[in-house]
Amino acid sequence: MATTGNFFAWFSFMAALAMAVASRLPYDEVKMNGAWEDAHATFYGDMSGGETMQGACGYGDLKRQGYGLETAALSTALFNNGSTCGACFEIICVNDPQWCLKGAGSIKITATNFCPPNYTKSKDIWCNPPQKHFDLSMPMFVKLAPSKAGIIPVRYRRILCSKQGGVKFEVKGNPNWTLVLVYNVGGAGDVTAVQVKGSSTGWLPMSRNWGQNWQTGTVLLGQGLSFQVTTSDGKTLLFDNVAPRNWQFGQTFQGRRNF
C-alpha cells in the first residue's frame, strides 16, 4: 500500500506534467498549425534543381543532406536573418483560377535559402520587405501551378518537420576554431541555440555564424563531442558522445534521436 508521502509525490509529478503539456499547447497550435497567412510564390532553377543547391542556410548539397528539392528560399520578412533556416511550411495556391491547378492540394517545404531583396527595382520586388514570399524549386512550384504562371498567390502556415534518422552534425573549421552545421532537424526545425561539450570541457555556448552553422573558438580537437540543441519552440535535446575523440574536420556525425 502506497504511503501518503509517495502518493503526494506521485500526484505532484502528474500535476506538473499536465501543466507542462498544457503550457506547450498554445505554441503548437498557433505557431505550427495556426491560421493560413497570405504570401506569393515564384521558382528558381529548372526541374533538375541544381540551382537550388547550397544557399544561405549553409546546408550544402540538399540532395545529399536529405532535403531534396522540397525546399524554398525565403524573402527578408520570413528569413529572419537566417534564424528561420530549417523551418517547415505548408503552402497552397489560392485565388488564381487561371493558374492554380485544380485539386493540387498543398506542398510541404523546408526553408534552406534566402531570396535577396532588390532595392533598384520598383516592380516585381517580391522578396523585398515587408512582403512574405517563397522562391520554390521548380519541381515544387509546378505541383501548384504551371511554370508559365511565373508567380502565384499562396497561403502558408508553419508545420512540424518530419525528418528521417537523427539530428546530424557536420564538423568544420580549423584547430583553433570549430564550425558545426546542425541539420536534419525535426519538430520545429529551426535551431535557436547550440551548446557543445568536449570530453575535457564543460558546456560551451556556440554562436550562430551564418544560417545553421554554429561556432566556438575553444579548441576541441582530440576530445569527444556532445551537443545540446534547442529549437524555436523551446525544446532541447541532449546528444551525448556524438563524435569520438579522433574526429576530423569535414566529418558528419548523427545523433541517436530527433525532435
Secondary structure, DSSP 8 states (H G I E B T S, - for coil): ---HHHHHHHHHHHHHHHHHHHHHHHHIIIIIH---EEEEEEEES-TT-GGGSS-TT----HHHHT-TT-EEEE-HHHHGGGTTTT-EEEEEE-S-TTTS-TT--EEEEEEEEE----TT-SSS-TTSTT--EEEEEHHHHTTTS-GGG--EEEEEEEE-B--SSS-EEEEEEETTEEEEEEE---BT--EEEEEEEETTS-EEEEEEEETTEEEE-S--TTS-EEEEEEETTS-EEEEEEEE-TT--TT-EEE-S---
